[in-house]
Amino acid sequence: MSKVVLVTGASTGIGRATALLLAREGFTVYAGVRKDADGEALGPTVIPIKLDVTDTGAIAEAAERMDRLDALVNNAGIGVTGPVESVPLEALRRQYEVNVFGQIAVTQAMLPKLRATRGRVITIGSVGSWITLPFGGPLCSSKHAIRSLNDALRMELKPWGMEAVLIEPGSVHSSAVDKLEAEIEPRLAAIGPEGRALYGEAYRTMTRTALKRERDGSDPIVVARAVLHAVTAPRPRVRYPVGKESRMMSTLARLLPQRALDRLRLRALGLAKGKR
């Protein structure tokens, strides 16, 4: 009997690459998507399943559909950016609903099935959990939160011989980059004229610089391969820093004095003093 894996957020990017790789490796893969067309685009090697991680009913239906589960890959996520002073609270709440509460809701629903197989929870975090960028507070803080929750979960599941693993991608090039670029002006519109007067130029500079780095980043397959190792290794790593700059950025965040790290981040993003 092939092992069964559920991958959330499998329509594009890391989730899509992971679902297809695991299917090629012989796993039975349920691919969580929000649109029927996205499921059809994945092809015949995976089983698409309609799953919005903020919809408790959809999560319950997904859990009922699977008789067995050997691994859960929590990948679904969104990226909200903007100045902390002006970011709309509904956007900040949405960030946490998907990236934190949604992932935990799916994990809670699937844990009984995973316990029966001594299965694994694989969560796609980010190097942003270690190194927050200016205007990246909403997204990076959600990754901080899920990293902490994953640490707790890893220790709590130990009595059952289960693993909770965190994958921490650095710069990864996927279609999400183009989507984020298209959202620059709408997000500036959302913070209002006062917010735009204070932060508009700096926000555009940071976002365009960050997106260029993402376009120069690693292919999503490198993350998918890390997930494969985390699912199959007899003793998986606790964390997998993968993709361009991931290991370097997380190391700098732990070693550099905070103000030196601030200067480095601002300079790298074109936001050094006198450039706003």
TORVEX-801083 format. One record per residue: residue in one letter; x, y, z of N, C-alpha, C in turn; residue number from 1. Coordinates in steps of 0.001 Angstrom, whole numbers, plus 524288, in hexadecimal, padded with zeros to 5 digits. Each point is the difference from the previous one (the first is absolute). Last residue first. Layout:
residues N
   residu     n.u     n.v     n.w    ca.u    ca.v    ca.w     c.u     c.v     c.w   num
        A       X       Y       Z       X       Y       Z       X       Y       Z   NUM
...
***
This chain:
residues 276
   residu     n.u     n.v     n.w    ca.u    ca.v    ca.w     c.u     c.v     c.w   num
        R   83AE3   8E083   802F6   7FA4A   7FF86   80010   7FD94   8041D   7FC7E   276
        K   81298   7FD0B   80481   7FE13   7FDCD   7FB1C   7FA1C   7FF6B   7FFF5   275
        G   80B38   80622   80E7F   800D6   80396   7FBB7   7FDF2   7FDEB   7FACE   274
        K   804E7   7F22B   80E66   7FEBB   8056E   8011C   8014D   80369   7FB4B   273
        A   7FBD6   7EC6D   7FB60   803C2   8028B   80377   7FEAB   805CB   8007A   272
        L   7F765   7F19B   7F5D2   7FD5C   8037B   803A5   803C2   8027A   803DF   271
        G   8018E   7F1CC   7F22A   8000A   80543   7FDD0   7FD81   8040F   8037E   270
        L   8036E   7ED54   80376   7FAF2   8011B   7FD97   7FFAB   8057B   7FDB3   269
        A   80F32   7F9B2   80916   7FEF2   7FC0F   7FBFE   7FAF4   80122   7FD0C   268
        R   804B3   80AA2   80E85   8037B   800E7   7FB8F   7FECE   7FC33   7FB90   267
        L   7F6EA   7FDEB   80FD6   7FE6C   804D9   7FD6D   80356   80113   7FB2C   266
        R   80465   7F171   80A9A   7FB03   7FF40   7FD54   7FE5C   804E3   7FCFD   265
        L   80F32   800E1   80A7A   800CD   7FC75   7FB9E   7FAF7   7FF52   7FCE3   264
        R   7FF6F   8098C   80FAD   802BE   802ED   7FBEB   800BB   7FCA8   7FB23   263
        D   7F8BE   7F7D1   80ED5   7FC6B   803F0   7FDD9   80295   802E2   7FB78   262
        L   80A66   7F489   8099D   7FC7D   7FD2D   7FC82   7FC0B   803B7   7FD89   261
        A   80AFF   806AE   80CA9   80315   7FED6   7FB5E   7FCAA   7FD1D   7FBFB   260
        R   7F890   80323   81042   8005C   804DD   7FD03   80358   7FF45   7FB17   259
        Q   7FE15   7F174   80BC6   7FB20   8017E   7FD7E   80072   804EC   7FCAE   258
        P   81025   7F2BA   8024B   7FD23   8037C   80389   7FB50   8025B   7FD21   257
        L   806DF   7ED82   7F8F8   80113   8059D   7FFD7   7FD34   802F3   80459   256
        L   7FDF1   7ED10   7FD59   80544   8017C   801A3   800E5   805E7   80053   255
        R   7EFDA   7F6C3   7FA62   80157   7FE10   80537   80528   8022A   80206   254
        A   7F983   80420   7EEEB   7FC1C   801D0   803CA   8015C   7FE58   80589   253
        L   80A2A   7F9FC   7F1A0   800F4   8058B   80120   7FC46   801FA   80436   252
        T   7FD15   7EF08   7F9DD   804C8   80043   80318   8014B   805A0   8017B   251
        S   7F1DD   7FCC5   7F4C1   7FEA6   7FE4E   80547   804C9   80028   80394   250
        M   80271   80416   7EE2B   7FCC4   803F2   8028F   7FE9F   7FE6A   80594   249
        M   809BF   7F426   7F52C   80305   804B2   80130   7FCC0   803E8   8031D   248
        R   7F7E2   7F09A   7F9B6   8039D   7FED7   8044C   8030F   804E6   8019B   247
        S   7F456   801D3   7F196   7FD4D   7FE80   804CC   803C4   7FF32   8048C   246
        E   80359   804D4   7ED09   800B9   803A5   8045D   7FD86   7FE42   80525   245
        K   7F9D1   7F5C8   7EF2E   803FB   80411   7FFE7   7FF9A   80384   804C8   244
        G   7F898   7ECA0   80213   7FF6A   80439   7FC41   8040A   8043A   800D4   243
        V   7FA40   7F49C   81078   800B7   7FE81   7FA86   7FF3C   804B9   7FC7F   242
        P   80153   7F78C   81534   800B9   804E0   7FD18   80148   7FEA5   7FA57   241
        Y   7F67E   7F4A6   80F57   802AE   7FFAC   7FB00   8006A   80573   7FD9E   240
        R   7FCBC   7F5B8   81446   7FF09   8044B   7FC5C   80345   7FF26   7FB1B   239
        V   7FF3B   7F271   80C3E   7FC10   80356   8027F   7FE79   8046A   7FC5B   238
        R   8069D   7EDCD   7F7D2   80207   80484   802D5   7FB81   80303   80285   237
        P   7FDD7   7EB38   7FCC1   8004E   804F5   7FD22   80261   8044C   80351   236
        R   800B2   7EADF   7FF8D   80063   8040B   80402   80091   80552   7FD40   235
        P   7FC7A   7F189   7F573   7FEDD   7FD82   80509   80029   803E4   80485   234
        A   7FAE6   80674   7EC95   804A8   7FED0   8031B   7FE80   7FD52   80521   233
        T   7F354   806C3   7F2E8   80201   7FAAE   7FF6E   80492   7FE97   80388   232
        V   7F6C3   8110E   7FF0B   7FBE7   7FC05   80039   8024F   7FA84   8004A   231
        A   80AF5   80EE0   7FE04   7FD72   80052   8051E   7FBD3   7FBCB   800A9   230
        H   80885   801E1   7EFA3   80397   7FDE8   803EC   7FD6C   7FFEA   80561   229
        L   7F67E   807BB   7F27D   80080   7FA5B   7FF19   803A0   7FD88   80408   228
        V   7FE98   8123D   7FFF8   7FB43   7FD90   8021E   8004C   7FA18   7FF57   227
        A   80D33   809B8   7F83D   8009E   80013   805AE   7FB45   7FD85   802A4   226
        R   7FF55   8023D   7EDF2   803AD   7FBC9   8015F   800FD   7FFD5   805E5   225
        A   7F598   80DA5   7F93E   7FD45   7FAFE   7FF92   80391   7FB74   8017E   224
        V   8072D   810B9   7FEB7   7FCD8   7FF8A   804BB   7FD1F   7FAC4   80005   223
        V   80974   80439   7F140   803BB   7FF25   80444   7FD23   7FF81   80538   222
        I   7F6AD   803FB   7F040   80141   7FA72   80095   803DA   7FF11   8046F   221
        P   7FA2F   8114F   7F9D3   7FD06   7FD71   80436   80161   7FA47   800DA   220
        D   80E78   80D60   7F899   7FB4B   7FD92   7FDF7   7FD11   7FD5E   80481   219
        S   80C66   81099   80431   8002D   7FA77   7FE90   7FAD3   7FE33   7FDB8   218
        G   80530   814B3   7FE89   8004B   7FBE7   803F1   7FFE0   7FA83   7FDBC   217
        D   7FE28   81231   7F8A3   8052E   7FDA3   7FF7F   800A8   7FB48   8039A   216
        R   7F08A   809DC   80091   80063   7FE26   7FA94   80549   7FD6F   7FEF5   215
        E   7FD29   807EF   81062   7FCEC   7FB40   7FF88   80061   7FDC9   7FA6F   214
        R   807F4   81015   80379   802E7   7FBC9   80291   7FD0B   7FADC   7FF92   213
        K   7F79D   80EF5   7F9E7   80461   7FEAE   7FC87   80336   7FB89   8024C   212
        L   7F296   8070F   80A36   7FDF5   7FCAB   7FBDC   80441   7FE86   7FC17   211
        A   80419   80BD8   80DAF   7FF0C   7FABF   80216   7FE0C   7FC50   7FBBA   210
        T   8023B   811C7   7FBB2   8051B   7FD96   8010D   7FF4F   7FA65   801DF   209
        R   7F0E9   809ED   7FD8E   80264   7FEC2   7FAF6   8055B   7FD84   800A8   208
        T   7F6F7   805C6   80F22   7FD40   7FBBB   7FD7B   80294   7FE73   7FAE4   207
        M   8069F   80E9D   809B4   800D7   7FB03   802AC   7FD92   7FB83   7FCF4   206
        T   7FCEF   8110B   7F9A8   80582   7FE8F   7FF8F   80106   7FAAD   80264   205
        R   7EF32   8074B   801E6   800F3   7FE5F   7FA90   805A5   7FE2D   7FF52   204
        Y   7FB97   8070D   81043   7FD66   7FAF8   7FF36   800E6   7FE00   7FA76   203
        A   8061E   810E5   80488   80327   7FBEA   80279   7FD99   7FA9F   7FF1B   202
        E   7F6A2   80EB4   7F9F8   804D9   7FF53   7FD14   80349   7FB91   80235   201
        G   7EFF3   80445   808FF   7FF4E   7FE25   7FAA9   8050C   7FEEA   7FD1D   200
        Y   7FB94   806AC   81275   802D6   7FB33   7FEE7   80016   7FE55   7FA42   199
        L   7F7D0   8102A   807D0   8042C   7FE9B   8039B   8037C   7FB9E   7FDF3   198
        A   7F0FB   805B5   7F67E   803A2   80466   8006F   804A7   7FEA4   8036E   197
        R   7F24F   7F3C2   7FE71   80314   8004C   7FB2D   803F0   80474   80038   196
        G   7F425   7FE2B   80E06   803C7   7FBB7   7FFF2   8036F   8002A   7FB28   195
        E   7F249   80BF9   80100   803FE   80141   803E4   80434   7FBC4   80027   194
        P   7F13C   7FD7F   7F4C1   80398   80420   7FE34   8043F   80158   803F2   193
        G   7F7F2   7EC5A   80022   7FDFC   80551   8001D   80411   8041B   7FE8C   192
        I   80011   7EC52   80091   801ED   80299   804BD   7FE97   805CD   80024   191
        A   7FB93   7F446   7F18F   7FD41   7FE5E   804BD   801D5   802E4   804D8   190
        A   8080E   8022C   7EF1E   7FAE4   80289   80024   7FD31   7FED2   80518   189
        L   80FC2   7F779   7FCBE   800EE   8057C   80140   7FADC   802FA   80035   188
        R   7FF35   7EECA   7FAAE   80138   8003B   80595   80149   8058C   801B3   187
        P   7FCAA   7FCBE   7EDF3   7FB4C   7FF41   80334   8010F   80046   805DC   186
        E   80EC9   800D0   7F493   7FCC8   804BE   7FFF6   7FAD8   7FF4F   802ED   185
        I   80B6B   7F124   7FEEB   802B3   8047B   80255   7FC68   804C0   8004F   184
        E   7FCCC   7EE17   7F87F   7FD3E   801EC   8049F   8027C   804E1   80263   183
        A   806C5   7F602   7F136   7FB06   80257   7FE66   7FD10   8026B   8049D   182
        E   80F93   7F678   80301   80130   804E3   7FD4B   7FAFE   802D3   7FE6B   181
        L   7FEAE   7EF4A   8079A   80177   803F5   803DC   80136   80539   7FD67   180
        K   7FC8D   7F18A   7F528   7FB46   8018F   802CD   8012D   80448   803F4   179
        D   80DE6   7F828   7F70A   7FD0F   80374   7FC8D   7FB03   801EF   802A4   178
        V   80A04   7F3B0   8091C   802F0   804DF   7FF83   7FD03   803E4   7FCA4   177
        A   7FA3D   7EE63   80248   7FE51   80387   8042D   802CA   8053B   7FFB0   176
        S   803EC   7F10E   7F51D   7FC1E   803A8   7FDE8   7FE01   803C9   8041D   175
        S   812FA   7F8B5   80376   7FB2F   7FD72   7FE62   7FC43   8041F   7FDE4   174
        H   81493   7FCCF   80917   7FD54   80274   7FBA1   7FB3B   7FCC9   7FE83   173
        V   80B84   80373   81284   7FE0A   7FBFA   7FC7C   7FCCC   802A2   7FBB9   172
        S   80DD6   803F2   811BE   7FDCD   80221   7FB28   7FE86   7FB8C   7FC53   171
        G   8015E   7F893   811BD   801DD   8054C   7FF30   7FD63   8022A   7FB26   170
        P   7F886   7F035   80D6C   80205   801D8   7FAFF   8022A   8058F   8005E   169
        E   7FBF1   7F00C   80D94   800BA   805AC   80020   8026A   801F3   7FAE5   168
        I   7F4A8   7EF13   80AA4   80318   80142   7FB5F   80058   805F5   7FFAF   167
        L   7FBB6   7F1B2   8106E   7FF4F   80528   7FDA7   803B6   800A1   7FB69   166
        V   7F5DE   7EF56   80BE8   8049F   80211   7FD5C   7FEB9   80542   7FD8B   165
        A   7F9A6   7F010   80E47   7FE03   804F4   7FDEA   804BA   80304   7FDF9   164
        E   7FAFF   7EA57   80582   8038E   8044A   7FEE7   7FCFB   804C2   7FE0B   163
        M   7FCBD   7ED25   80CE3   7FEA2   80325   7FB70   803CD   80492   7FF75   162
        G   7FD67   7F1ED   80DC6   803CA   7FEF3   7FBE6   7FEF5   802F0   7FAFF   161
        W   7F6E6   8014E   810DD   7FDB5   7FC65   7FC34   803C5   7FEBB   7FB88   160
        P   80453   80C18   80E1D   7FE6D   7FB08   80275   7FDBD   7FC02   7FC38   159
        K   804EC   811C2   7FA1E   80445   7FC47   800DB   7FE39   7FAE2   8028D   158
        L   7F665   810A0   7FBC5   7FEF4   7FB27   7FD23   80406   7FBBA   800F6   157
        E   80134   81162   8078C   7FB23   7FD9B   801DD   7FEE5   7FAC6   7FD5C   156
        M   80E83   80ABE   7FAD5   800E2   7FDAA   80525   7FB2A   7FD27   801FB   155
        R   7FEB9   808F7   7EFF2   8040F   7FBFF   7FF86   800EC   7FD37   80532   154
        L   7F4A9   80EC5   7FF4D   7FDA4   7FB3A   7FDED   803FC   7FB95   7FFB1   153
        A   805CC   810E5   804DF   7FCD2   7FD9B   80416   7FDC8   7FAC7   7FE33   152
        D   80927   809B9   7F39D   80397   7FE34   80418   7FD05   7FD4B   80465   151
        N   7F647   80826   7F2C2   80247   7FB11   7FE37   803DA   7FDD4   803FD   150
        L   7F8A8   8108A   80302   7FC0D   7FBF3   800A7   80216   7FAB2   7FE48   149
        S   80ABC   80E8C   7FD26   7FF7A   7FEFC   80596   7FC09   7FBA3   80105   148
        R   801FF   805C4   7EEAD   804CD   7FD5E   801C2   7FF9D   7FEA0   805C8   147
        I   7F2AF   809EA   7F871   7FF7F   7FA7B   7FEA4   804E8   7FD05   80176   146
        A   7FFC4   81251   8030C   7FC07   7FD5B   80328   7FFBF   7FA31   7FEBE   145
        H   80B0C   80B02   7F601   801FB   7FF74   80558   7FC2D   7FCB5   8033A   144
        K   7FA66   804B8   7EF9F   803C9   7FBBA   7FFAA   802C5   7FF2A   8053B   143
        S   7F468   80E03   7FE52   7FCF1   7FB28   7FFB0   8039C   7FB47   7FFA6   142
        S   8078E   810AB   7FFB0   7FE1E   7FEBC   80545   7FCAD   7FB16   7FFF4   141
        C   8063D   806B7   7EFE9   8043B   7FDBF   8031F   7FE26   7FE87   8057D   140
        L   7F3CF   80881   7F46F   80197   7FAD4   7FE25   80412   7FD84   8038C   139
        P   7FA62   81164   80425   7FBA3   7FC49   80019   801A4   7FA7C   7FE78   138
        G   80D3D   80DAB   7FF40   7FE3C   7FE76   80537   7FB78   7FC30   8000C   137
        G   80B19   80946   7F227   7FEB0   7FA71   7FFE5   7FDDF   7FE0F   80530   136
        F   806AD   81165   7FC3D   7FB1D   7FF51   7FD19   7FE80   7FA45   7FF78   135
        P   81312   80166   8050B   7FC86   8047F   80070   7FB76   7FF5E   7FC2D   134
        L   80870   7EE5E   806A5   80135   80455   7FC83   7FC7D   804B2   80132   133
        T   807AD   7EE7C   80BBC   7FB8A   80314   7FE3E   801D0   8048A   7FC9F   132
        I   80782   7ECB6   80614   801F2   80528   7FE85   7FB90   8032B   7FD87   131
        W   7FD86   7EE84   806CA   804D6   80170   802B2   80191   805A8   7FF05   130
        S   7F15F   7F7C0   7F7F8   7FEF9   7FF4C   80590   804B8   8017D   80344   129
        G   80043   7FFE2   7ED42   7FDCE   804C1   8024D   7FE78   7FF62   805AD   128
        V   8058B   7F21D   7F4C5   80471   80296   8027E   7FE42   80520   8027D   127
        S   7F187   7F14C   7FE1C   802E7   803C1   7FCD5   804CE   801D3   802FE   126
        G   7F0FE   7EED6   7FF23   8009E   8050E   8028E   802D3   803C1   7FC69   125
        I   7F4DE   7ED2D   7FEFC   80337   8038F   7FCE5   80008   8054B   802BB   124
        T   7FD05   7EBCB   80800   7FDF4   8054F   7FF63   803D9   8034D   7FCE5   123
        I   7FA0D   7EAEE   80530   80415   8030C   7FD6D   7FDBA   8056A   7FEEE   122
        V   7FBF7   7EDC8   80C35   7FDFE   80520   7FE89   804A3   80318   7FDD3   121
        R   7FC22   7E9EC   80200   80326   804B6   800A7   7FD04   804DF   7FE44   120
        G   7FB1E   7EAC9   807EC   80142   80346   7FB8B   802D1   804FD   80179   119
        R   7F878   7EE9C   80791   804D9   8027E   801D6   80227   80385   7FBB5   118
        T   7EF39   7F796   7FF6D   80436   7FE12   7FC9E   80567   801B8   801E6   117
        A   7F03D   804D9   8090A   7FF10   7FA7B   7FED8   8045C   7FDA9   7FCB1   116
        R   7FF8B   8122C   803CE   8019E   7FCFB   80498   7FF69   7FA25   7FEF5   115
        L   7F9EF   80BEC   7F35B   805AF   7FFAE   8000A   801F7   7FCD7   804A7   114
        K   7EE01   80399   7FEB9   8018D   7FC5B   7FBDA   805ED   7FF4C   7FFE5   113
        P   7F92D   80C5B   80BF9   7FE50   7FAB1   8015C   80186   7FBF3   7FBE5   112
        L   803FA   8123A   7FC88   80355   7FD47   803C5   7FDF0   7FAA6   801AD   111
        M   7F7F2   80DAB   7F43D   802A6   7FB72   7FDC7   80323   7FCD6   803FC   110
        A   7F668   81005   8040C   7FC42   7FC65   7FDA2   8029E   7FAF0   7FE2B   109
        Q   80A5F   80DE5   806FE   7FCAC   7FDB0   8040F   7FC4F   7FBEE   7FDBD   108
        T   80A53   809AA   7F414   8032D   7FC68   80329   7FCB1   7FD52   8042C   107
        V   7F836   80D44   7F5F7   800CF   7FB46   7FCE0   80313   7FBF9   80324   106
        A   7FDC2   8103C   807EC   7FAED   7FD67   7FF7A   80083   7FAF3   7FCE0   105
        I   80EA7   80B0A   80185   7FF03   7FD17   804D9   7FACD   7FD20   7FFB9   104
        Q   80488   80ADE   7F1E8   80397   7FB8B   8004D   7FF09   7FCC8   804E8   103
        G   7F639   80F7F   7FDF6   7FE8A   7FC1A   7FC1F   8037A   7FB3A   8003A   102
        F   803DB   80E8D   80ACC   7FB58   7FD37   801D4   7FE55   7FBCA   7FC20   101
        V   80F0F   809D0   7FABF   8008E   7FDDE   8054B   7FB2F   7FCCB   8017F   100
        N   801AA   80872   7EF1F   80543   7FE06   8010E   800A3   7FD6D   8054F    99
        V   7EF30   807AA   7FA28   80200   7FC23   7FC4B   80514   7FD86   801EF    98
        E   7F804   80D26   80A40   7FBFC   7FC03   7FF26   80204   7FBB4   7FC67    97
        Y   80A48   80F2F   80326   8004B   7FC10   80422   7FBEE   7FBB2   7FF4E    96
        Q   80013   80E0C   7F3EE   80530   7FD9C   7FFF3   80060   7FB98   803FF    95
        R   7F111   80A9D   7FFFD   7FFDC   7FC25   7FBCE   80537   7FD23   7FF98    94
        R   7FECF   80E11   80BAE   7FD0C   7FB7B   801F0   7FFD8   7FBAD   7FBE1    93
        L   80781   80FDE   7FB13   8035A   7FD55   803CA   7FD46   7FB2D   80233    92
        A   7F65D   80AD0   7F4F2   8040F   7FD4A   7FCFB   803AB   7FD03   8039F    91
        E   7F324   80A8C   80788   7FD7F   7FB74   7FD9C   803E3   7FCEE   7FCAE    90
        L   8054B   80FE2   807EB   7FFB6   7FBB1   803BB   7FD55   7FB38   7FDA7    89
        P   80B64   80E13   7F4E7   7FA9E   7FF2E   801C8   7FFA1   7FB3C   80392    88
        V   8116C   80BC6   7FE6A   7FDB7   7FB4E   7FDAB   7FA74   7FF43   80208    87
        S   80C94   80DFD   80503   7FB8A   800E6   7FC90   7FD6F   7FB19   7FDDB    86
        E   80F49   8012D   80C11   7FCC0   80478   80178   7FAE9   8003D   7FCF0    85
        V   80D67   7F385   7FC17   7FD01   7FE90   804A5   7FC4A   80467   8018B    84
        P   805D6   7FD5D   7EBF6   80201   8024F   804D7   7FC82   7FEA4   804A1    83
        G   800FF   7F270   7EFE5   7FE65   80569   800D7   80226   8020D   8051B    82
        T   7FA6B   7EC3A   7F55A   80436   80395   80158   7FDD2   8057A   800BB    81
        V   7FA57   7E9D8   7FE70   7FE36   8056A   8009E   804B0   80354   8018D    80
        G   7FC4C   7EBDB   7F766   803E0   803CA   801BE   7FDCA   8057E   8000E    79
        I   7F962   7EA03   801E0   7FFBD   804D8   7FD0A   80418   803B4   80230    78
        G   7FB8E   7E94F   7FFA0   8018A   804E5   80285   7FF48   80497   7FC60    77
        A   800C5   7E8E8   80262   7FC90   80460   7FE9B   8019D   804EE   802E9    76
        N   807C6   7EE8C   8028F   80280   803BD   7FC80   7FCA9   804CA   7FEE6    75
        N   802CD   7ED3D   80BE2   7FD62   80511   8009B   802D3   8040E   7FCAB    74
        V   7FE82   7EA80   80017   80384   8043D   7FE7B   7FCEB   80514   8001E    73
        L   7FEB4   7EB42   808A0   7FD47   804DB   7FEA4   80423   8040C   7FEAC    72
        A   7FF11   7E965   80109   802BC   80501   80084   7FC6C   80469   7FE52    71
        D   7F9EE   7EE58   8015F   8054E   7FF23   801F3   8031A   80508   800A5    70
        L   7EACB   7F7F5   7FF1A   80363   8047A   7FEDF   80548   7FF12   80298    69
        R   7EB6F   7F688   7FA37   80539   7FF89   80235   8030B   804F0   7FEAB    68
        D   7EE7B   7FE76   7FAF5   7FFEB   7FBB6   803C3   8052B   7FF8E   802EB    67
        M   7F63D   81113   7F6A4   804B0   7FCBD   80011   7FFA3   7FBD6   80434    66
        R   7F282   80CDA   7FD52   800DB   7FD89   7FAE9   80485   7FC29   80013    65
        E   7FB1F   80B23   80E75   7FC86   7FB80   7FF76   8011E   7FCF5   7FAFC    64
        A   80906   80FD9   8033E   801A2   7FC03   803C5   7FCB5   7FB0D   7FF76    63
        A   7FB6B   80EA5   7F5E0   804F0   7FDCD   7FE2F   801D3   7FBA6   8039E    62
        E   7F139   809A1   804E6   7FED0   7FC99   7FB8F   804F5   7FD66   7FDEF    61
        A   801CB   80C95   80D44   7FD8A   7FB47   8020F   7FEC3   7FC27   7FB9C    60
        I   80672   81084   7FB3D   8041C   7FCFF   802A2   7FDC3   7FADC   8020F    59
        A   7F468   80C10   7F8AA   80331   7FD95   7FBEA   80454   7FCB3   80264    58
        G   7F593   809DD   80B7D   7FCF1   7FBDD   7FD8C   80315   7FD18   7FBDD    57
        T   80740   80EDF   8084A   7FFFF   7FB6C   80373   7FCD6   7FB79   7FDB5    56
        D   80ACA   80FE3   7F704   7FAA9   7FDF9   7FFEF   7FFDD   7FAF3   8032E    55
        T   80F7C   809D4   7FB6B   7FD0A   80345   803A3   7FA56   7FE34   8007B    54
        V   80C9C   7F82A   7F451   801A7   7FEF1   80562   7FD5B   8038C   803FC    53
        D   7F992   7F794   7ED8A   80151   80540   801D0   8014B   7FF6F   805CC    52
        L   7FD8D   7F1BB   7EF8F   80176   80101   80570   801B1   805A7   800BA    51
        K   7F9A8   7EF18   7F1F8   7FEB7   8057E   80107   800FE   80111   805CB    50
        I   80A23   7F1C0   7F42B   7FC02   8004C   80402   7FF09   805BE   8013D    49
        P   80A49   7F183   7F117   7FEB9   8053B   801DB   7FB98   7FFD1   803F6    48
        I   80F1A   7F1F1   7FA6B   7FA5E   8003C   800EE   7FEAE   80578   80207    47
        V   81056   7F89F   7F2AA   7FE73   80183   80545   7FA11   8002E   80059    46
        T   808D7   7FBB0   7F01D   8032A   7FD31   803DE   7FE9C   8015C   8059F    45
        P   7F8FB   806F8   7EEB6   7FD97   7FB40   80219   802F6   7FD57   80468    44
        G   80031   81594   7FBB2   80085   7FB24   7FD1B   7FE12   7FB42   802FA    43
        L   8006F   8139A   8035F   8040F   7FCD1   80273   800C1   7FAC7   7FD3F    42
        A   7F27B   80C95   7FBC2   80515   80166   7FDC2   80471   7FCCE   8024F    41
        E   7EE71   7FE9F   80671   8007A   7FD7E   7FAE5   80566   800FA   7FDA4    40
        G   7FBCE   80896   80FC1   8008E   7FA64   800D2   800C3   7FD17   7FAE1    39
        D   7FC61   811E4   7FF82   80545   7FF25   8020D   80107   7FA36   800F0    38
        A   7EF2A   8055B   7FAD5   803AE   8006B   7FBA1   80598   7FF13   801C8    37
        D   7F22A   800CD   80C84   80001   7FB22   7FD0C   8040D   80016   7FBA2    36
        K   802E1   80B66   81166   7FCF8   80038   7FB2D   80067   7FACE   7FD1F    35
        R   808D0   8030D   81031   7FB36   802F7   800EA   7FC75   8003B   7FB3F    34
        V   80E66   7F0BE   807EA   7FF75   80476   7FC77   7FAE5   802CC   80145    33
        G   80DEA   7EF1A   806D4   7FC20   803D8   8018C   8000E   804AE   7FC53    32
        A   8058B   7EB42   7FDAA   801E8   80550   7FF1E   7FBA8   803E0   80139    31
        Y   80684   7EAFD   8042C   7FB72   8036A   7FFD1   80203   8059B   7FFC1    30
        V   809CD   7ECE3   7FB66   80023   8057C   8017F   7FAAA   8028B   7FF4E    29
        T   80BCB   7ED04   801EE   7FAB8   801AF   7FEAE   7FF66   80587   80213    28
        F   81313   7F7F3   7FA8F   7FC37   80136   8040B   7FA97   800CE   7FD98    27
        G   810BB   7FCAF   7F697   7FCA9   7FB9D   80166   7FC1E   800EC   8045B    26
        E   80C9E   80BB5   7F676   802D9   7FC73   8037D   7FC8F   7FB9D   8021A    25
        R   7F92E   80DA1   7F547   803DD   7FD27   7FCCF   802FA   7FC04   80346    24
        A   7F454   80B2A   808C1   7FD1B   7FC4A   7FCC0   803BE   7FCD0   7FCA2    23
        L   80701   80D9A   809FD   7FE75   7FBA3   8035B   7FCF3   7FBEB   7FCF3    22
        L   804A6   80F87   7F726   80498   7FCDB   80145   7FE86   7FB49   80350    21
        L   7F2CA   80C41   7FBEF   8018E   7FD04   7FB61   804C6   7FC91   80110    20
        A   7F9E1   80B5E   80D6A   7FC0B   7FC0B   7FED3   801B6   7FC94   7FB6F    19
        T   80AAC   80E73   80457   8002F   7FBE9   803FB   7FC2C   7FB9C   7FECF    18
        A   80030   80F27   7F55A   804C6   7FCFD   7FF35   80054   7FB70   803CB    17
        R   7F1FE   80BD5   80235   7FF76   7FCF9   7FB20   804C4   7FC87   7FF24    16
        G   80099   80B9F   80E2D   7FC1E   7FBEF   800D6   7FF53   7FC89   7FB44    15
        I   80B31   80EE5   7FEF6   8022A   7FBE2   8034E   7FC28   7FB88   800BA    14
        G   7F9B9   80BC0   7F108   804D0   800AE   802FB   801C8   7FB3F   802FF    13
        T   7EB98   800CB   7FB8B   80480   80251   7FD5A   804E4   7FF63   8035C    12
        S   7EF69   7F7FE   804CC   7FEBF   801FE   7FACB   804C9   801CC   7FCFE    11
        A   7FD1E   7F887   8124C   802EC   7FD34   7FBF2   7FF11   80218   7FA81    10
        G   7FB1C   80288   8143B   8020E   80429   7FCAB   80317   7FDE3   7FB69     9
        T   7FF0E   7F201   80E2E   7FC86   8047D   7FF77   8028C   80425   7FC99     8
        V   801D0   7EA4D   801D1   802F3   804D2   7FF37   7FC1C   80476   7FF65     7
        L   800ED   7EAB9   80788   7FCBC   8047A   7FEA5   80378   804C9   7FFAB     6
        V   8033E   7E9C0   7FE69   801B2   80535   8019B   7FBE6   80400   7FE51     5
        V   80426   7E986   802B1   7FC5E   80418   7FE6D   801C1   80534   8024C     4
        K   8095B   7EC1F   7F9E7   7FEE9   803C0   80426   7FCD8   8048E   7FDD9     3
        S   7FEE6   7EC45   7F7FD   80321   804C8   7FFC6   7FE75   80396   80479     2
        M   7FF29   7EAA2   7FF7D   7FCB9   804A1   80000   80375   804E1   80000     1
***
